[in-house]
Amino acid sequence: MAEADAQAPVLDETTCGSLLQKLQQIWDEVGETDDERDNMLLQIDQECLDVYKRKVDQAVKSRAHLLQALADAKLELSRLLSSLGEKTYVGIPEKTSGTIKEQLAAIAPVLEKLWEQKDDRIKEFFDVQSQIQKISSEIAGTREQVESLTVDESDLSLKKLDEFQAQLQELQKEKSERLHKVLELVSTVHDLCAVLGMDFFSTVTEVHPSLNDSTGVQSKSISNDTLSSLAKTVLVLKEDKKQRLHKLQELATQLIDLWNLMDTPEEERSLFDHVTCNISASVDEVAIPGALALDLIEQAEVEVERLDQLKASKMKEIAFKRQAELEDIYARAHVEIDTEAAREKIMALIDSGNVDPAELLADMDNQIVNAKEEAHSRKEILDKVEKWMAACEEESWLEDYNRDDNRYNASRGAHLNLKRAEKARILVNKIPALVDSLVAKTRAWEQERDTTFTYDGVPLLAMLDEYMMLRHDREEEKRRLRDQKKFHEQISKEETVFGSTPSPARPLGPKKVTGQRSNGSANGPTSRRLSLNSHQNGSRSTNKDGKRDTRPIAPLNYVAMTKDDAASHISGSEHSPSTP
């Protein structure tokens, strides 16, 4: 143990010199020759040289690896900065001094941070590009796998990321607009289906299954095909709505016409208020669910068909109602027609079955329209005839009033008669001008229509001509009576002066009043008198049913004359103007 301890320090301090000295001692003991010793030393030197060479080679290789690692690190740093779009980075050593390991140690943390930043940037690019790809696929109507997406790591700059984000925003905006348009079209389809009574879900799912309400809003298809199909569906539904509304309005018009034709009670009409309420509505105004459903239109068609059949069974009643309307128009216009013959013709046509009821009613409607037009054309003249006849009544009353010797007595109502007489004189003085205006308008009417204007079957111009001649005769008779009265008064004065007894008055001249005075007025020759089918005392005529005739009465100065005589009279007087 003590010997080992004594040798330990020697071993610890062993060097090449001590070993060489030890080796020489051994050689001395062994008795090695000098040549052997030189060879051994040369061998030792060579082995030492080889060891140094190996160590140097290893050191060279290690340095080369470190330099390559440093170069690679610098290249990676440059590549990362370029990829991230960074010109520089905080923490990069500004100086390249120091050992290789020191330089590597300085670059390593910067690379670590840049690698982390690169990974984060790749994730950002992947998220943005995946959203772009997804929205683009939704717009295109395809379903591309996001897993197949690869991020281009050569350009991970913020500028490039901003470009992708801007593109994503545009796509998101377009998606929002498309989604809004899809929802708007789906809502329109829903409203149209409701009005038309169609199944909304089956309609939209035929366009695309995602349009069903059970799917979320963001899951609905927004592709061009979906939008196009939805737009076409809306157009088809709108056209269908337009056609159904037109059909329903036609049916509603037919219903109202048939109801009016057959005087259908309101209780029965109210059952189809849901049909007639849209008779004048526009397409956009009809929005009530089921308003244009097919079953509703079919219901209206069935009702129209039923009323058509009922109309055929009531044709006589309806036709005679039309005929009564036509007769009433002509009666109020004072146009004389053969009502019996017209009714017999209607009866014969219906009984024969050779005429379509609709055509018969349409023909009668045309007759009513023509009658109304004719009545309208006669209205102005008839209004003047009414004024003329009213003036003639006042003229007749005034003549009776003037012959009343007690008209100025203070009897009850005398002052009222006096006021009426004053107004009557004013009105009577206007008769000639009124007649002249009536004659002018009547002649213009006849020239325009190339036919004679008759009043209850009597030519109006003949009536006016006859009236003016009778008026002239009355004025002549009044003038003759005044002259005769003056003559008698003069004779009486002369006889009083000479004391002779007055002799009975004798009429002067060959003319004598013939016939009775109508309403106190003298009439002319009977050959010029016309008939207006009215009483000469100013009362209204009575029809067959005992009702009062509300038509204007004739002037009170007329007596009976046949229509043929009146016609022959007007034909004979056309060449000479009427007496004013």
Secondary structure, 3 states (H helix, E strand, C coil): CHHHHHHHHHHHCCCHHHHHHHHHHHHHHHCCCHHHHHHHHHHHHHHHHHHHHHHHHHHHHHHHHHHHHHHHHHHHHHHHHHHCCCCCCCCCCCCCCCCHHHHHHHHHHHHHHHHHHHHHHHHHHHHHHHHHHHHHHHHHCCCCCHHHCCCCCCCCCHHHHHHHHHHHHHHHHHHHHHHHHHHHHHHHHHHHHHHHCCCHHHHHHHHCHHHCCCCCHHHCCCCHHHHHHHHHHHHHHHHHHHHHHHHHHHHHHHHHHHHHHHCCCHHHHHHHHHHHCCCCCCCCCCCCCCCCCHHHHHHHHHHHHHHHHHHHHCHHHHHHHHHHHHHHHHHHCCCCCCHHHHHHHHHHHHHHCCCCHHHHHHHHHHHHHHHHHHHHHHHHHHHHHHHHHHHHHHHHHHHHHHHCCCCCCCCCCHHHHHHHHHHHHHHHHCHHHHHHHHHHHHHHHHHHHCCCCEECCEEHHHHHHHHHHHHHHHHHHHHHHHHHHHHHHHHHHHHHHHCCCCCCCCCCCCCCCCCCCECCECCCCHHHCCCCCCCCCCCCCECCCCCECCCCCCCCCCCCCCHHHHHHHHHHHCCCCCCC
